[in-house]
Amino acid sequence: MITTPAALRPSVPLAVTIRDAGAADARRLAEIDLLPDVRPWLDLPLEADDGIDSWTRNNRDWMEDPRHRCVVAVLPGGAVVGSVTLSRRPGEPDGACLALKVDPACQNRGVGGALLRWLVTTADALGLDRLYLAVLRTNRRAVALYARNGFVYDGPSSATCDRMVRMRPR
Ligand SMILES: CC(C)(COP(=O)(O)OP(=O)(O)OC[C@H]1O[C@@H](n2cnc3c(N)ncnc32)[C@H](O)[C@@H]1OP(=O)(O)O)[C@@H](O)C(=O)NCCC(=O)NCCS
């Protein structure tokens, strides 16, 4: 019998649900942030070096910020495997996509796409005209995923990052 190595098998999409993040998710999100395959792609402040407890508090403060709507992607068994944040200042017509991340053990199985679909659908329902984000220009994978979800290049945002924007469909 011929067997195919797991790494070569087409990956099966993961059926995740998206729900609002709560304080109990802060530690899990901090753990994902600090994973070696995730952290280099996120623009984390220096406090991320202060250990998991400190970074968990930072994640809790992040979710409680009234400008932030932070959601998590959850497997049927309840495990949190990713997150994204829709940021919006009251009264402003634009929003931002922040801190998209998926546990590397669950990447390439549609979780990032599901989080981004939630983000753009929610932004459209809120009537936001534009959604902005900044991405390291070496992060080809994330750039391709954003492009598939309607974001286009909008110029450099720093020496290493590009800004992308998605306009609300008219
Ligand atoms: C970028 C990131 C969020 C993408 O998450 P993801 O869950 O892997 O995203 P998806 O699975 O939805 O899509 C990514 C790939 O899987 C493929 N894919 C999408 N749905 C799929 C499915 N149902 N089954 C199999 N593959 C699928 C896509 O074609 C895509 O392939 P490609 O990038 O090689 O062209 C994730 O890699 C990550 O957390 N990276 C580190 C942090 C980061 O870079 N964040 C962005 C900061 S700006």
The ligand as an SDF file (V2000), in Angstrom:
LIG
                    3D

 48 50  0  0  0  0  0  0  0  0999 V2000
   -0.8440   35.1890    8.0140 C   0  0  0  0  0  0  0  0  0  0  0  0
   -1.6520   34.1600    8.7840 C   0  0  0  0  0  0  0  0  0  0  0  0
   -2.6000   34.8730    9.7610 C   0  0  0  0  0  0  0  0  0  0  0  0
   -2.4700   33.3150    7.7990 C   0  0  0  0  0  0  0  0  0  0  0  0
   -3.2780   32.4240    8.5410 O   0  0  0  0  0  0  0  0  0  0  0  0
   -3.7630   31.0350    7.9140 P   0  0  0  0  0  0  0  0  0  0  0  0
   -4.7320   30.4460    8.8460 O   0  0  0  0  0  0  0  0  0  0  0  0
   -2.5890   30.2180    7.5290 O   0  0  0  0  0  0  0  0  0  0  0  0
   -4.5130   31.5660    6.6110 O   0  0  0  0  0  0  0  0  0  0  0  0
   -5.3790   30.7010    5.5580 P   0  0  0  0  0  0  0  0  0  0  0  0
   -5.2070   29.2430    5.8050 O   0  0  0  0  0  0  0  0  0  0  0  0
   -6.7540   31.2510    5.5640 O   0  0  0  0  0  0  0  0  0  0  0  0
   -4.7110   31.0950    4.1880 O   0  0  0  0  0  0  0  0  0  0  0  0
   -3.3310   30.9150    4.0410 C   0  0  0  0  0  0  0  0  0  0  0  0
   -3.0260   29.8280    3.0310 C   0  0  0  0  0  0  0  0  0  0  0  0
   -3.7990   28.6600    3.2090 O   0  0  0  0  0  0  0  0  0  0  0  0
   -4.5110   28.3780    1.9820 C   0  0  0  0  0  0  0  0  0  0  0  0
   -5.8480   27.9790    2.3840 N   0  0  0  0  0  0  0  0  0  0  0  0
   -6.8820   28.8070    2.6080 C   0  0  0  0  0  0  0  0  0  0  0  0
   -7.9660   28.1020    2.9430 N   0  0  0  0  0  0  0  0  0  0  0  0
   -7.5830   26.8070    2.9430 C   0  0  0  0  0  0  0  0  0  0  0  0
   -8.2580   25.5960    3.2340 C   0  0  0  0  0  0  0  0  0  0  0  0
   -9.5590   25.5920    3.5550 N   0  0  0  0  0  0  0  0  0  0  0  0
   -7.5580   24.4380    3.1840 N   0  0  0  0  0  0  0  0  0  0  0  0
   -6.2680   24.4510    2.8530 C   0  0  0  0  0  0  0  0  0  0  0  0
   -5.5790   25.5660    2.5640 N   0  0  0  0  0  0  0  0  0  0  0  0
   -6.2330   26.7230    2.6110 C   0  0  0  0  0  0  0  0  0  0  0  0
   -4.5320   29.6290    1.2340 C   0  0  0  0  0  0  0  0  0  0  0  0
   -4.5930   29.3870   -0.1680 O   0  0  0  0  0  0  0  0  0  0  0  0
   -3.2630   30.2430    1.6380 C   0  0  0  0  0  0  0  0  0  0  0  0
   -2.2010   29.7300    0.8770 O   0  0  0  0  0  0  0  0  0  0  0  0
   -0.9370   30.5930    0.4860 P   0  0  0  0  0  0  0  0  0  0  0  0
   -0.7590   31.6660    1.5240 O   0  0  0  0  0  0  0  0  0  0  0  0
    0.1570   29.6130    0.5270 O   0  0  0  0  0  0  0  0  0  0  0  0
   -1.2350   31.1340   -0.8780 O   0  0  0  0  0  0  0  0  0  0  0  0
   -0.7280   33.1850    9.5760 C   0  0  0  0  0  0  0  0  0  0  0  0
    0.2370   32.6670    8.6710 O   0  0  0  0  0  0  0  0  0  0  0  0
   -0.0200   33.8260   10.7650 C   0  0  0  0  0  0  0  0  0  0  0  0
   -0.5430   33.8870   11.8730 O   0  0  0  0  0  0  0  0  0  0  0  0
    1.2280   34.2950   10.5240 N   0  0  0  0  0  0  0  0  0  0  0  0
    2.0220   34.9040   11.6080 C   0  0  0  0  0  0  0  0  0  0  0  0
    1.4480   36.2430   12.0410 C   0  0  0  0  0  0  0  0  0  0  0  0
    1.2300   37.1690   10.8620 C   0  0  0  0  0  0  0  0  0  0  0  0
    1.9730   37.1710    9.8970 O   0  0  0  0  0  0  0  0  0  0  0  0
    0.1930   38.0190   10.9810 N   0  0  0  0  0  0  0  0  0  0  0  0
   -0.0800   39.0650   10.0230 C   0  0  0  0  0  0  0  0  0  0  0  0
    0.5160   40.3480   10.5190 C   0  0  0  0  0  0  0  0  0  0  0  0
    0.2240   41.7030    9.4060 S   0  0  0  0  0  0  0  0  0  0  0  0
  1  2  1  0
  2  3  1  0
  2  4  1  0
  2 36  1  0
  4  5  1  0
  5  6  1  0
  6  7  2  0
  6  8  1  0
  6  9  1  0
  9 10  1  0
 10 11  2  0
 10 12  1  0
 10 13  1  0
 13 14  1  0
 14 15  1  0
 15 16  1  0
 15 30  1  0
 16 17  1  0
 17 18  1  0
 17 28  1  0
 18 19  1  0
 18 27  1  0
 19 20  2  0
 20 21  1  0
 21 22  1  0
 21 27  2  0
 22 23  1  0
 22 24  2  0
 24 25  1  0
 25 26  2  0
 26 27  1  0
 28 29  1  0
 28 30  1  0
 30 31  1  0
 31 32  1  0
 32 33  2  0
 32 34  1  0
 32 35  1  0
 36 37  1  0
 36 38  1  0
 38 39  2  0
 38 40  1  0
 40 41  1  0
 41 42  1  0
 42 43  1  0
 43 44  2  0
 43 45  1  0
 45 46  1  0
 46 47  1  0
 47 48  1  0
M  END
$$$$
